[in-house]
Amino acid sequence: MSDALRPERAHSRGLSIPLSVPRRIVCDLVHFAHQIPSVPVQRVMDVSRLAALREERFARIGWCTLFTKAYALVAQEMPELRRAYVGLPWARLYQHPHSIASVAVERLHQGESGVFFAYLPRPEEMPLLELEAALRRHKQAPVADVFGFVLGFYRLPRPVRRFLWWYLLNVRGSRKAEFLGTFGVSVYSSLGAESLHPLSPLTTTLNYGVIGPDGRVPVRIIYDHRAMDGGTVARALGRLEEVLNDAIHREFAALAESAVTTSDAA
């Protein structure tokens, strides 16, 4: 019997699998993220009041929505969080006029789970329900409907993609913000796990862990040290906790009260 017909030989050979779109996305992202001197800063926050409100009265708003809007509100106050290092034709910082959140979402594409990014302009101005609806659309609508541009981009040859990535990151600050976002949000605490240092080509990436029974949660900002220093990030984390427990809690409580009133009226 020839080797080609021997079952044990056929099973012992591996497979050469072309890179799918989700894998190409991550490969390009990691390639450029490795060039950024990123540093994580962590603060343990008390979000017990928000947690109680979600559990008891109004769980239709996800934690990702709450944290994304809160961080955008902080970035509205702290322009450093809307800046990006741009190296060419001379080294400088570019400051975008408003935030654009880049939120990582897991989607199934052609039978494979992969990470795509929902780009949400001006999240600081969006009501919580509107922001939640936008995120849910990116998580639930057909991939081709919400990520059609990405699917088209990743049909390009790798040298072309890498050049465009390089150009956005190093030459045009405004284009970088428009196409990649001003800050990232990357979490999978809903799966009971957390990343300690997610890689990203953006100036800051927000990341939080599993919210404990006491309402305490570790929250991290991974930042580009070329654009800012750790003290700025530490203050941003402190302000983020204040915004979560003040502005976000007030808006969330008003939604919960409205939902209860509507339910009682019905």
N, C-alpha and C positions, 0 to 999 in steps of 0.2 A: 504493500500500500504506500502510495506517495505521501510525502509530508503534508501536501495540501489537503489530503483526505483524512489525515489523522485528527480525530476530534480533539485530542489533548493538545496537539500543536496549534490547532486553530484557536482554541480558547486561551492559549498562553501568549498570544500576540496582542499587543495593545492597539489602540485606535488613535488615529490622527483626527482631531476634531477642530474644525474651523472656529475662530472666535466669533461668538454671537454679538449682537449689538450691545446687550448689557455688559459683556466682558470687555468689549472695546471701550465703552464709556469709562469703566473703572480703570482700565489700563492707561488711557490718556490722562485721566484725572490724577492717578497716582504718579505717573511720570513727571507731571509738573508740580504736584504737591511736594514731592521730595526735594524740590529746589528751594522751598520756602523754609526759613528758620522759624518753625512754629513752636510755641511753648504753651502748655496748659496751665490754667489757674483755676482753682476750685474753691467753692464756698458751700457749706451746708446751710440750706435755707429751711425756714419753717413756713410751709404752705398749708398748715392744718385747717385754717379757716376756709380756704378755697376747696380743700379736699372734702370737708364736711358738707359744704354747699353742693358739690357735685354728687356726693353719695346720697344725701337726704332729699334733694329737691330738683336738681336739674343736671342730668348727666349727659346732655346732648352736645356739650362742647368738650372737645378733647383737650388733653393737657398740651399737646403740640400747638394747638391754636392759642391757648392762653399764654404759653411761653413765647411764641413767635410775636404776638402783638405786644407783649410786655417789653421784649427786647427792642422792638422797633420804636416804642415810645422812649426807651432809654437812649437809643441812637439819635432820636430827634433832639434830645437835650445835649448829647455828647457827640459833636461832629467827628471826633476821632474815630468813632465806630463806623463812619461812612467814608473813611479814607482808604486808599490803596496805594501801595508802593508801585511806582512805574519807573523802570530803569532806563528807557531809551526815548528820545535821543540824548536825554540827560536825566540823572536820578532826581526824582521829585515825588511828592505825594499828590494824588488827585482826590478831591472831596466831592462826592455826589450830593446833589441837593436833597435827595430823599432816599429812604431805604428801599431795597429790593430783596426780599427774602428768597433764599434758595433752599427749599425744604426737601430732604431726601425722602422718597416714597418707594416702597417695594411693590413692583408690579410683575405679573406673569406675562411674558412675551414669548410666543412660539414655544410654549411648554417649559420655559425656563424662568425662574425667579431672577429678577435683576433690579438694580437701583436706578431710578430716574429722578429728575429734580423738577419740582414745581416752582416756577418763578412767579412771585407775588409782589407786584409793585405797590408801594405805599401801604404796607400792612398796618402802620400806625393810624391810618385814617379809616380803616375798614371796621364796621361793627363786627362784634364777635361772631354773630350768626352768619354774616356774609363771608368772613374769613374761613369759618368752619366749612361752609358750603363749597368754597373754592378748593380747599384741601381735599374734601371728599370727592369732588369731581375728578381731581387728578389721581385719586386712589381707585375710583370705581368706573369712570367712563372708559370706553375703548381706547387702548393705548394709541392707536393711530389718530384719534380725535384730539387728544391732549398733548401728545408728544410727536406729532407728525414731522415737525422740523428736525427734531433729534434723529428720528429714523432716517430721514433724508440725508442729514449731515454725516451719519455713520455709514452711509454707502460710499462715501468718498475714500480714496486711497489713504493709507496712514500718513505718508509724507505731507499730503495736502492738509489733512486734519491737524497734524502736529504743527504745521506752519501757522495755521489760523489760530490755534490755541496760543502759540508763542506770541503772535502779533497782539492778540487781545490782552494777554497778561503783561506784556512788556512795553507796548507802544501807546495804546489808546485807553486811557483810564475810563472815559465815558462809555466806550464800547464794552469794556470789561464788566462794568456795572450792569449794563443793559442785557448782556448775554449770559453772564455768570452770576449776577447778584452782588449785593454789597455785604451780605452776611449769610452764613449757612446755618441750617438746623439739621442735626443728624442724631436720631435717637432710635433705640429699639427696646426701651424699658418696658414696653407692653409685653415683651417676650420674657421678661424677668432677668434681663442682662443689660450691660452697659459697656460702652467703649470708653477707655481712659484717655485716648489720644487719637481721635479720628483725623485722617489726613484730608486736607482741603487746600485748594489754591487760593481761597479767599482770605481776606484780612482777619476775620473772626468767624468762628464756628461755635454755635451754642450746642451744648450737649448736657443732658441730665440723666440721672439714674432712676432706680426704682423708688417710688414714694413710699416711705415706711408707714406703719400703722399709726405712728405719732405725728404724721404729716411732715416729717423732715426728709429732705432729699438733697443729694450732692449735685451741684450744678457747676458745670465747667464752661469756660470760654477758652478756646484754643486760638491763639493770636499770632500774627506775623510780627516778629520782634523788630523788623525794619520799619514798621509803620507806627508802632507805639511801644510803651513799656508796661511792665507788670503792675505798677501802681495804678495806672489808668484803668487796667482791666479789673483790678481788685475793687476800685471805686464803682466801676460799671456793674459788677456783681452785687455790691451792696445796694446800689440804686435799683437794680432789677428786683431784688427782694422787696424793696419798698413799693415799687410799682405794682407788683403782683398782689400785694396785700392792701393796696390803696385803690388806684384807678381801675385795675382789672377786677378786683373784688367788687367794687361798686357797680361796674357795668354788668358783671356776672349776676350779682344779687338782684339788680333791676330786671334782668331777663328772667330769673327764677321767679320773682314776684309776679311778673307779667304772665308767666306760664301758669302759675297757680290761680291767678285771677281769672284767666281765660277758661281754665278747667272748671272752676267753681261756677262760672256763668253758664257753661254748657250743661 
